[in-house]
Amino acid sequence: MFAADRCFPKCWRHFAGRRWMSMRSMVAMPPDDAARLIAPLFERTSSLLVAHVAPLALCIFLAGRSDARWPVIFLVLDLVLLVSRVALVFTIRRRRDPSPEALLRASRPYFGVGMAWALSTGAFCGMCYALLEDEVSRLLAATLAMGTAGGSASRNAATPFFAVAQVAALLAPQVAAAVLHGSAHWFQAAQVLIFFVALCSIIRRQYADVRQILAARREKSELAQRSEHMARHDTLTGLPNRVLFRERLNEAFAKSRRGASCALLCLDLDHFKEVNDTLGHPVGDALLKAVTTRLLDSVRETDTVARLGGDEFAIIQADAEQPTAVTMLAKRLVEALGTPFDLDGRQVVVGSSIGIAMVPGDGEDADTLLKNADMALYRAKAEGRGRWRFFEPEMDARMQLRRALETDLRRALAMGEFELFYQPIVAVASRQVSGLEALIRWRHPERGLVPPDAFIPLAEETGLIVPMGEWVLARACADAVSWPGSPKVAVNLSPAQFASRGLVEMVAQALRNSKLDPAKLELEITETVMLQDTEATLTTLHRLKALGVRIAMDDFGTGYSSLSYLQKFPFDKVKIDRSFTQELGRSPQSNAIVRAVTDLCAALDMTTTAEGVETEEQLEALRRKGCREAQGYLFSKPRPAADIAGLLDKLDRESRAGALVSSELVPDPLV
Ligand SMILES: Nc1nc2c(ncn2[C@@H]2O[C@H](COP(=O)(O)O[C@H]3[C@@H](O)[C@H](n4cnc5c(=O)[nH]c(N)nc54)O[C@@H]3COP(=O)(O)O)[C@@H](O)[C@H]2O)c(=O)[nH]1
């Protein structure tokens, strides 16, 4: 067929200014499309039979009508070509390789034989016109040439280079014969030429229609493929999403039933939220892409890496016979993600935690396996991040306890089972109460009084701390207005409350409702809040301060204790953690730290309050170091709200008595 293309004059190929009938136009198109155009040629053989039977019949007719022997030669040639063509059609239909490329290769000889048929039939019709003097035979030959040309044009319009070549081969001898016959036949030659041009135009139009249909079909199938891909892949990273991941996990289960094993590793990025919040979402997205590259570099081709959402990734490690192989992969992943990322010249440090569940063993189906790997991940995170943990059945029991506690907490909040206890804060010099810290308790119907350590961490994780904190604030403000002597009330704010919206409005509302003087409310925040170190945190702190309330830094000395926090925000008070107070007099380091913090805060005009004061010796040491306030069991344990008026009265009397005793002990200089 390439030969047919080559032997066709260039001017014809440029018919109407386009290379539409060029073989190259077909070679250039996607093999799928080219194969679709060619395939129908081999599907129906009836039109082929007609194309061969008509010249055969004319040969037989002429052989009986004239003495010429040459029609017999054409008869034999036509029969040979018919048999070869039909044989080729069946060979092509039965080819082993169904690919479009194979079809294109296999169809080449067919086009060659097709051209041979057109040339021989055209020559036969031309010779009839030129050599026979019988008008009927000449008419039959002209009709046969034009009829087969019309049939060929319509049958092969999808392969225009072939259709035009065949039509030309069938009609050219007719034109030549008519021209040679003399001027009386030139009208016939002109008619055949016009017929040829008309057929070319029909072929061209049909081909254009077919191409359009093919393009629309291709676009539709590409669209379907794209939406199919999008439905099963994560758009940001290109990794399999939850849907495809589930399918792969189910496949892994099916393989495990045939004896194979695998491991599921659920991976979470540590501090991803901070990166997103502080550096913005574009950096967060770039980080996720960089993480994806590192994950893919760390696994084998047979493993599956998927993004399940946010900063959650999952890996199916195929053929993980031994836990050691899984441990090695987990170690590799933690190390890979622990190395700082360079994102547009910015160094970003995150880490990862991994929970692992094994197949078979840790779950009978995908849901259970995922749940168990998640539980192991939860444990890995709870143990300090940057770690991996294998699932253990006891984790399930713990998780169920945790869930039960969460449900119980929600119920307790709705039923009003929380209470506030208060612990006094006293001035070191005078022992007078300057304020009281509100400390939440849960009066559980079965478990009795539950301390905050048993439920605050879970309330923070689940977000329940936000409504709980709102209640604490409203209750504490309402209680404080009734206290004799108007001491301040200190309320703990959790980092989760800072992250939630509407904190400032909530504080303002509590003050409005209770009519408490804002200067009497002290909000205690921990370093974790400052660690969130975003502009938003500082703005919130300044807005709170603008309400007139006081802000205290709690548990100072425990976490990172960055002095820059004190520089970034003008705290009213710094509370020294009880771990330092309790070592006073025993540890030179604690003595030095308490002294340093006290001096620093005095210089910055901030009050220092020492927590956990239990002995007179500790109080005396604090007095010597210039600490202004103290809080601890020495003065009182946290007490229920109902006891506070009495407690304040008692402590007031004690401080007056203490003052009297100390003034009696001091000799009067005037005496
Ligand atoms: N976000 C909120 N957190 C709260 C709230 N209420 C309490 N909490 C936090 O829970 C933690 C534990 O509190 P609690 O069991 O009440 O313990 C407090 C005191 O009882 C204890 N303390 C005080 N003096 C002494 C002492 O002399 N010895 C000793 N062993 N313990 C003592 O310290 C806790 C108060 O600590 P702090 O808050 O740092 O001042 C605790 O972290 C609370 O913050 C709440 O409503 N919201």
Ligand as a Chemical Component Dictionary entry (heavy atoms), coordinates in Angstrom:
data_LIG
# 
_chem_comp.id                   LIG 
_chem_comp.type                 NON-POLYMER 
_chem_comp.pdbx_formal_charge   0 
_chem_comp.three_letter_code    LIG 
# 
loop_
_chem_comp_atom.comp_id 
_chem_comp_atom.atom_id 
_chem_comp_atom.alt_atom_id 
_chem_comp_atom.type_symbol 
_chem_comp_atom.charge 
_chem_comp_atom.model_Cartn_x 
_chem_comp_atom.model_Cartn_y 
_chem_comp_atom.model_Cartn_z 
_chem_comp_atom.pdbx_ordinal 
LIG N1  N1  N 0 -7.219  23.212 79.884 1  
LIG C1  C1  C 0 -7.513  22.977 81.171 2  
LIG N2  N2  N 0 -6.658  22.285 81.934 3  
LIG C2  C2  C 0 -6.982  22.077 83.227 4  
LIG C3  C3  C 0 -8.180  22.526 83.764 5  
LIG N3  N3  N 0 -8.212  22.141 85.063 6  
LIG C4  C4  C 0 -7.090  21.478 85.308 7  
LIG N4  N4  N 0 -6.342  21.437 84.197 8  
LIG C5  C5  C 0 -5.024  20.860 84.043 9  
LIG O1  O1  O 0 -5.014  19.555 84.491 10 
LIG C6  C6  C 0 -3.731  19.260 85.039 11 
LIG C7  C7  C 0 -3.855  18.593 86.394 12 
LIG O2  O2  O 0 -4.588  19.449 87.268 13 
LIG P1  P1  P 0 -4.876  19.030 88.764 14 
LIG O3  O3  O 0 -4.938  17.567 88.884 15 
LIG O4  O4  O 0 -6.001  19.853 89.211 16 
LIG O5  O5  O 0 -3.548  19.464 89.464 17 
LIG C8  C8  C 0 -3.345  20.812 89.812 18 
LIG C9  C9  C 0 -3.031  20.913 91.286 19 
LIG O6  O6  O 0 -3.835  20.042 92.037 20 
LIG C10 C10 C 0 -1.596  20.512 91.317 21 
LIG N5  N5  N 0 -0.934  21.057 92.486 22 
LIG C11 C11 C 0 -1.074  22.284 93.009 23 
LIG N6  N6  N 0 -0.307  22.405 94.094 24 
LIG C12 C12 C 0 0.385   21.259 94.288 25 
LIG C13 C13 C 0 1.334   20.783 95.214 26 
LIG O7  O7  O 0 1.723   21.481 96.123 27 
LIG N7  N7  N 0 1.802   19.513 95.048 28 
LIG C14 C14 C 0 1.361   18.733 94.019 29 
LIG N8  N8  N 0 1.876   17.502 93.932 30 
LIG N9  N9  N 0 0.449   19.162 93.140 31 
LIG C15 C15 C 0 -0.028  20.389 93.238 32 
LIG O8  O8  O 0 -1.044  21.138 90.175 33 
LIG C16 C16 C 0 -2.074  21.231 89.165 34 
LIG C17 C17 C 0 -2.172  22.671 88.703 35 
LIG O9  O9  O 0 -1.168  22.841 87.785 36 
LIG P2  P2  P 0 -1.103  24.123 86.861 37 
LIG O10 O10 O 0 -2.310  24.114 85.965 38 
LIG O11 O11 O 0 0.144   23.937 86.088 39 
LIG O12 O12 O 0 -1.086  25.311 87.719 40 
LIG C18 C18 C 0 -2.972  20.547 85.148 41 
LIG O13 O13 O 0 -1.991  20.602 84.153 42 
LIG C19 C19 C 0 -3.993  21.566 84.911 43 
LIG O14 O14 O 0 -3.475  22.686 84.191 44 
LIG C20 C20 C 0 -9.065  23.268 82.938 45 
LIG O15 O15 O 0 -10.123 23.720 83.347 46 
LIG N10 N10 N 0 -8.698  23.464 81.626 47 
# 
loop_
_chem_comp_bond.comp_id 
_chem_comp_bond.atom_id_1 
_chem_comp_bond.atom_id_2 
_chem_comp_bond.value_order 
_chem_comp_bond.pdbx_ordinal 
LIG N1  C1  SING 1  
LIG C1  N2  DOUB 2  
LIG C1  N10 SING 3  
LIG N2  C2  SING 4  
LIG C2  C3  DOUB 5  
LIG C2  N4  SING 6  
LIG C3  N3  SING 7  
LIG C3  C20 SING 8  
LIG N3  C4  DOUB 9  
LIG C4  N4  SING 10 
LIG N4  C5  SING 11 
LIG C5  O1  SING 12 
LIG C5  C19 SING 13 
LIG O1  C6  SING 14 
LIG C6  C7  SING 15 
LIG C6  C18 SING 16 
LIG C7  O2  SING 17 
LIG O2  P1  SING 18 
LIG P1  O3  DOUB 19 
LIG P1  O4  SING 20 
LIG P1  O5  SING 21 
LIG O5  C8  SING 22 
LIG C8  C9  SING 23 
LIG C8  C16 SING 24 
LIG C9  O6  SING 25 
LIG C9  C10 SING 26 
LIG C10 N5  SING 27 
LIG C10 O8  SING 28 
LIG N5  C11 SING 29 
LIG N5  C15 SING 30 
LIG C11 N6  DOUB 31 
LIG N6  C12 SING 32 
LIG C12 C13 SING 33 
LIG C12 C15 DOUB 34 
LIG C13 O7  DOUB 35 
LIG C13 N7  SING 36 
LIG N7  C14 SING 37 
LIG C14 N8  SING 38 
LIG C14 N9  DOUB 39 
LIG N9  C15 SING 40 
LIG O8  C16 SING 41 
LIG C16 C17 SING 42 
LIG C17 O9  SING 43 
LIG O9  P2  SING 44 
LIG P2  O10 DOUB 45 
LIG P2  O11 SING 46 
LIG P2  O12 SING 47 
LIG C18 O13 SING 48 
LIG C18 C19 SING 49 
LIG C19 O14 SING 50 
LIG C20 O15 DOUB 51 
LIG C20 N10 SING 52 
# 
